[in-house]
Amino acid sequence: MITSKRKIHSMNSRIWRMVIGILLLFLTSITIINSVILKKSKEDFLFNQLKEAAQDKKRFQRSDKEITYINHFLITKSRDDYGILADPKTASRYMDKGNRSHILEAISKKVIEEKINGSYSLGKITLGNQRHYYYAEYGDDSEGIMVFIASTEVEPLISLSFIIAFMITLIISFIVTKIISNKIVKPIYDLETFADDIANHKWDVTPPISDTAEIQELSDSLDHMREVLKTRDDREREFLQSSSHSLKTPVMVIKGYSQAMIDGLLVDSPESPAEVIRREAENLERRVSQLLKLYTYAHALENEGKQDSIRIDRLLNSLIRRFQIIKPNLRWDVNITPVEVAGNSEALLTAFENIIENQIRYAKSVISISIKKETMYSISSIVIKIANDGPHFNQEDPMCLFHRYKKDESGQWGLGLAIVKQIIEAHNGNVIADNTEEGVEFVVTLQE
């Protein structure tokens, strides 16, 4: 869980850093726009106002039209000396308070220096924390030089108000980011917890629910994985329990008889201890073989992608020829037509072999095998019936014969029919066992 929390904090910090990056990019963009574009626009506006004031000097004689932020003064010439003559408003701003006449002197010096370049002078100077824009028109020396001036405070690259606004935005964005990141991260954390529970074989856990479609799809996928893993875990547990149960009896018998032989004890039995040990060893070998087939086919049929084209009629004919040699006294009533299915040929051979082997074990005189095609709801199926004239199943439900380690009529444990059921169902088919008037019957249905 510590690792999980660290990952969550990492995601929160990433989202937070992303928001900070966006805000910084926004701040940089605003700063560039303010310092370049807006500043240029502001300067162009001020210069236009100065030009308009120069073109209409009478504007300053009427208070209702006076532009309060524009001042003017006159540069006079007496022989080689220049003087400054300012109106009362300009004098009160630039000369009377704090002896700031050096501003007008600095502007006058630039204006006089620029006189040789044309009929007017336009520019700006920065003194202290103020920037002064000026516009001068040159006339005759006797008239002097009229200079119009507008002054503004030098704005910092980032103003205090902008910094305050940015900090407020930063705090709000932090809160919003926290809410959004928690909304994103919490479902992921729940999914991680769910996955950890699955890894620890906690199959009864409930998958998390999310209102986000993508996360919900991931949750559904994990839940499907949980169900698949639970099925496999149950199957493996059942396999181990069944294996232990099936192998326990022959091992105990072999150990008991072998220990008696070692101790030199006489065993009251119609068979010799060596014969009993040999028989139980064969029984043990058969059960081990069945267990391996059960497990091998379960794994192979689940993970096998490629399927063969199988002629069921040929497969059954080959099995019939083999078992006819084993039980030559049985009569075989065969009605087989050519049919073909897709699947695992080795697995299907094992399934039908187990059914026929079970049939010849209990048949009195006849085994009948038939194949026919049936169509229902536009779906074509192949129905294989294998029957014998032996005794009926004693069970109320003959389908219990397909359960693993169900005892047969002789009281022996077997896996043959369980293997049959597993293989047929893996081929999208089904198998049933039932009593008939003549005896018993197995019916296998496969999709064509």
Secondary structure as UniProt FT lines:
FT   HELIX           2..32
FT   HELIX           33..38
FT   HELIX           39..55
FT   HELIX           57..61
FT   HELIX           63..65
FT   TURN            68..69
FT   STRAND          70..78
FT   TURN            79..80
FT   STRAND          81..86
FT   HELIX           88..94
FT   TURN            98..99
FT   HELIX           101..113
FT   HELIX           115..117
FT   STRAND          120..127
FT   TURN            128..129
FT   STRAND          130..138
FT   TURN            141..143
FT   STRAND          145..153
FT   HELIX           160..199
FT   TURN            200..201
FT   TURN            203..204
FT   HELIX           213..263
FT   HELIX           273..303
FT   STRAND          308..311
FT   HELIX           312..326
FT   TURN            328..329
FT   STRAND          331..335
FT   STRAND          340..343
FT   HELIX           345..362
FT   STRAND          366..376
FT   TURN            377..378
FT   STRAND          379..388
FT   HELIX           398..402
FT   TURN            404..405
FT   STRAND          406..407
FT   TURN            409..410
FT   STRAND          413..414
FT   HELIX           416..426
FT   TURN            427..428
FT   STRAND          430..435
FT   STRAND          440..447
//
